[in-house]
Amino acid sequence: MAGRKPVRYLAPIALLATVAAVYLVVKGHVGSSNKTGSTSALTTPVGGLSNAPRLPTTHKRVRKFYTVKAGNTLSGIAVKTGVPVATILRLNPGVNPSALQTGQRLRLRR
């Protein structure tokens, strides 16, 4: 056992280093894509010029009504649509939260 060469330990070390590098690259990529307000070369004017190319912006459209599906609960609908339960109840005065019917339409905004 005294005759083992140090090169024998390089393969596991290289494997661990590769795994660590891949992990850091993936983690850095996922973390950078979730940041809000990040800018890139395409969205920031170059040298303050206003004619620099820009990416199109998308606006999330808030639905006015929600059709109840099988298994939906009022709290689940509130989470899915981003509208508080109190607002849904205020906009739908005749709704019984514990007896939602499949196909029932709920108003989400005015």
C-alpha positions in Angstrom: 0.0 0.0 0.0 3.0 2.3 0.4 3.5 2.2 -3.4 0.2 4.1 -4.3 0.8 7.0 -6.6 -0.8 10.4 -5.8 -2.3 10.5 -9.3 -4.8 7.9 -8.1 -6.5 10.5 -6.0 -6.8 13.1 -8.8 -9.8 11.4 -10.5 -12.2 11.7 -7.5 -11.0 15.3 -6.9 -11.6 16.2 -10.5 -15.0 14.6 -10.4 -16.0 16.6 -7.3 -14.6 19.8 -8.8 -16.7 19.3 -11.9 -19.8 18.6 -9.9 -19.2 21.7 -7.8 -18.6 23.9 -10.9 -21.8 22.6 -12.7 -23.8 23.3 -9.5 -22.5 26.8 -9.2 -23.2 27.6 -12.9 -26.8 26.2 -12.7 -27.5 27.9 -9.4 -26.2 31.2 -10.7 -28.2 30.9 -13.9 -31.5 30.1 -12.0 -30.9 32.9 -9.5 -30.2 35.5 -12.2 -33.3 34.6 -14.2 -35.6 35.1 -11.2 -34.5 38.6 -10.3 -36.9 41.4 -11.1 -35.7 44.7 -12.5 -32.7 43.2 -14.1 -31.4 44.9 -17.1 -29.6 43.5 -20.1 -27.7 45.0 -23.0 -30.9 44.9 -25.1 -33.1 46.8 -22.7 -30.6 49.5 -21.5 -29.9 52.3 -23.9 -26.3 52.3 -25.1 -24.6 55.6 -24.1 -27.9 57.2 -23.2 -29.3 56.9 -26.7 -33.1 56.5 -26.8 -33.1 54.6 -30.1 -31.4 51.5 -28.6 -33.4 48.2 -29.2 -35.7 47.2 -26.4 -37.4 43.9 -25.6 -41.2 44.0 -25.8 -43.0 44.3 -22.4 -45.8 42.0 -21.5 -48.6 43.0 -19.2 -50.4 40.4 -17.1 -54.1 40.8 -17.9 -56.4 40.4 -14.8 -59.4 38.4 -15.6 -62.8 39.9 -14.7 -64.5 36.5 -14.1 -63.4 33.1 -12.9 -65.4 29.9 -13.7 -65.3 27.4 -10.9 -63.8 24.0 -11.7 -64.3 20.7 -9.9 -62.4 20.7 -6.6 -61.9 24.5 -6.4 -62.1 26.3 -3.1 -62.6 30.0 -2.6 -59.1 30.2 -1.0 -57.6 28.3 -3.8 -59.2 30.6 -6.4 -57.9 33.6 -4.4 -54.4 32.2 -4.5 -54.6 31.3 -8.2 -56.0 34.6 -9.4 -54.2 36.9 -6.9 -57.5 38.4 -5.7 -58.1 38.3 -1.9 -61.0 36.2 -0.6 -62.6 39.3 1.0 -62.7 41.0 -2.4 -64.3 37.9 -4.1 -66.9 37.8 -1.4 -67.6 41.5 -1.6 -68.0 41.3 -5.4 -70.2 38.2 -5.2 -72.7 38.8 -2.4 -74.8 35.7 -2.9 -71.9 33.2 -2.9 -71.6 30.6 -0.2 -67.9 29.9 0.2 -68.4 26.4 1.4 -70.8 25.4 -1.4 -69.2 26.5 -4.7 -70.8 24.8 -7.8 -68.8 23.6 -10.8 -69.4 26.1 -13.7 -70.3 28.9 -11.4 -68.9 32.3 -12.5 -67.3 34.5 -9.8 -66.6 38.2 -10.4 -62.9 39.1 -9.6 -62.9 42.8 -10.4 -65.3 45.5 -11.4 
